[in-house]
Amino acid sequence: MNLGPNPTPADVAKALGPLFQAITLIIPISAVISLVGMLLLTLGFRGLSRVDARFSLPSMFMIVMIIGFILAVVGVIPLVNDIPNLIAQAPTTPGAPSSAFTTLLSTLIFSIALIGLGGLLSLIGLIGGIILGLWRVGSKYDETVVKIGAIFIIIPLLDIIAPILILVGVSGVRGRLGRQVASV
């Protein structure tokens, strides 16, 4: 990072600026991809709720999750943008911090509160929407792999293979439903 032995906060902020700018560009792209996935799952649960009323609750919780996710993203973007500025404004001597530092710190606290609220709503939506909804899909179509995938969503490291299990289980259900429709 080409920092000397005693860098100032401004030097550190200048060195870290490009990193945080790149992160700021990645966040909206990944957020849009995630939102599309959540919307598709919500639409799927809405479609299933027309056939089975048990899926109306997961579809409502998915909307809560989407709202929470949007709140969290709205909080993360200013947080990541303001960190280099906050570092640059950090006081180097004891005493009262500058007004710019205090303003940035209050913005940071507001962003963290927004992320916390969004995270809480997203967690509620994850449990009541995705996990409950996928569990009910597995129960309705007697597919244990989907149920296992629904449980794995919330377990760290196992959440990596959860989408694969869910896709395998849903494709098995589609195959069985396709054969049933063809035989009728």
Contacts in CASP RR format, 6 or more apart in sequence:
PFRMAT RR
TARGET T0000
AUTHOR 0000-0000-0000
METHOD contacts of the structure
MODEL  1
MNLGPNPTPADVAKALGPLFQAITLIIPISAVISLVGMLLLTLGFRGLSR
VDARFSLPSMFMIVMIIGFILAVVGVIPLVNDIPNLIAQAPTTPGAPSSA
FTTLLSTLIFSIALIGLGGLLSLIGLIGGIILGLWRVGSKYDETVVKIGA
IFIIIPLLDIIAPILILVGVSGVRGRLGRQVASV
1 15 0 8 1.000
1 16 0 8 1.000
2 15 0 8 1.000
3 11 0 8 1.000
3 12 0 8 1.000
3 15 0 8 1.000
4 11 0 8 1.000
7 15 0 8 1.000
8 92 0 8 1.000
9 87 0 8 1.000
9 88 0 8 1.000
9 89 0 8 1.000
9 90 0 8 1.000
9 92 0 8 1.000
10 88 0 8 1.000
12 87 0 8 1.000
12 88 0 8 1.000
13 84 0 8 1.000
13 85 0 8 1.000
13 87 0 8 1.000
13 88 0 8 1.000
14 84 0 8 1.000
14 88 0 8 1.000
16 83 0 8 1.000
16 84 0 8 1.000
16 87 0 8 1.000
17 84 0 8 1.000
20 80 0 8 1.000
20 81 0 8 1.000
20 83 0 8 1.000
20 84 0 8 1.000
23 80 0 8 1.000
24 77 0 8 1.000
24 80 0 8 1.000
24 81 0 8 1.000
27 73 0 8 1.000
27 76 0 8 1.000
27 77 0 8 1.000
27 80 0 8 1.000
28 73 0 8 1.000
28 77 0 8 1.000
31 69 0 8 1.000
31 73 0 8 1.000
34 69 0 8 1.000
35 66 0 8 1.000
35 69 0 8 1.000
35 70 0 8 1.000
38 62 0 8 1.000
38 65 0 8 1.000
38 66 0 8 1.000
38 69 0 8 1.000
39 66 0 8 1.000
41 62 0 8 1.000
41 130 0 8 1.000
42 59 0 8 1.000
42 62 0 8 1.000
42 63 0 8 1.000
42 66 0 8 1.000
44 59 0 8 1.000
45 55 0 8 1.000
45 56 0 8 1.000
45 58 0 8 1.000
45 59 0 8 1.000
45 62 0 8 1.000
45 129 0 8 1.000
45 133 0 8 1.000
46 55 0 8 1.000
46 59 0 8 1.000
47 55 0 8 1.000
48 55 0 8 1.000
48 137 0 8 1.000
48 140 0 8 1.000
49 55 0 8 1.000
49 56 0 8 1.000
49 59 0 8 1.000
52 136 0 8 1.000
52 140 0 8 1.000
54 136 0 8 1.000
54 140 0 8 1.000
55 133 0 8 1.000
55 136 0 8 1.000
57 128 0 8 1.000
57 129 0 8 1.000
57 132 0 8 1.000
58 128 0 8 1.000
58 129 0 8 1.000
58 130 0 8 1.000
58 132 0 8 1.000
58 133 0 8 1.000
58 136 0 8 1.000
59 129 0 8 1.000
61 124 0 8 1.000
61 125 0 8 1.000
61 127 0 8 1.000
61 128 0 8 1.000
61 129 0 8 1.000
61 132 0 8 1.000
62 125 0 8 1.000
62 129 0 8 1.000
62 130 0 8 1.000
64 121 0 8 1.000
64 124 0 8 1.000
64 125 0 8 1.000
64 129 0 8 1.000
65 121 0 8 1.000
65 122 0 8 1.000
65 124 0 8 1.000
65 125 0 8 1.000
65 126 0 8 1.000
65 129 0 8 1.000
65 130 0 8 1.000
67 118 0 8 1.000
67 121 0 8 1.000
68 117 0 8 1.000
68 118 0 8 1.000
68 119 0 8 1.000
68 120 0 8 1.000
68 121 0 8 1.000
68 122 0 8 1.000
69 118 0 8 1.000
69 119 0 8 1.000
69 121 0 8 1.000
69 122 0 8 1.000
71 114 0 8 1.000
71 115 0 8 1.000
71 117 0 8 1.000
71 118 0 8 1.000
71 119 0 8 1.000
71 121 0 8 1.000
72 114 0 8 1.000
72 115 0 8 1.000
72 116 0 8 1.000
72 118 0 8 1.000
72 119 0 8 1.000
72 122 0 8 1.000
74 114 0 8 1.000
75 111 0 8 1.000
75 114 0 8 1.000
75 115 0 8 1.000
76 111 0 8 1.000
76 115 0 8 1.000
78 107 0 8 1.000
78 111 0 8 1.000
79 108 0 8 1.000
79 111 0 8 1.000
79 112 0 8 1.000
79 115 0 8 1.000
82 104 0 8 1.000
82 107 0 8 1.000
82 108 0 8 1.000
82 111 0 8 1.000
83 108 0 8 1.000
85 104 0 8 1.000
86 101 0 8 1.000
86 104 0 8 1.000
86 105 0 8 1.000
86 108 0 8 1.000
89 97 0 8 1.000
89 98 0 8 1.000
89 100 0 8 1.000
89 101 0 8 1.000
89 104 0 8 1.000
90 97 0 8 1.000
90 101 0 8 1.000
91 97 0 8 1.000
91 98 0 8 1.000
91 101 0 8 1.000
97 105 0 8 1.000
126 153 0 8 1.000
126 154 0 8 1.000
127 154 0 8 1.000
130 150 0 8 1.000
130 153 0 8 1.000
131 150 0 8 1.000
131 151 0 8 1.000
131 153 0 8 1.000
131 154 0 8 1.000
132 150 0 8 1.000
133 150 0 8 1.000
134 146 0 8 1.000
134 147 0 8 1.000
134 149 0 8 1.000
134 150 0 8 1.000
134 153 0 8 1.000
134 166 0 8 1.000
135 146 0 8 1.000
135 147 0 8 1.000
135 150 0 8 1.000
135 151 0 8 1.000
137 143 0 8 1.000
137 146 0 8 1.000
137 170 0 8 1.000
137 173 0 8 1.000
138 144 0 8 1.000
138 146 0 8 1.000
138 147 0 8 1.000
138 150 0 8 1.000
138 173 0 8 1.000
139 147 0 8 1.000
141 173 0 8 1.000
141 176 0 8 1.000
141 177 0 8 1.000
143 169 0 8 1.000
143 170 0 8 1.000
143 172 0 8 1.000
143 173 0 8 1.000
145 165 0 8 1.000
145 166 0 8 1.000
145 168 0 8 1.000
145 169 0 8 1.000
146 165 0 8 1.000
146 166 0 8 1.000
146 169 0 8 1.000
146 170 0 8 1.000
146 173 0 8 1.000
148 165 0 8 1.000
149 161 0 8 1.000
149 162 0 8 1.000
149 165 0 8 1.000
149 166 0 8 1.000
150 162 0 8 1.000
150 166 0 8 1.000
152 158 0 8 1.000
152 159 0 8 1.000
152 161 0 8 1.000
152 162 0 8 1.000
152 165 0 8 1.000
153 159 0 8 1.000
153 162 0 8 1.000
END
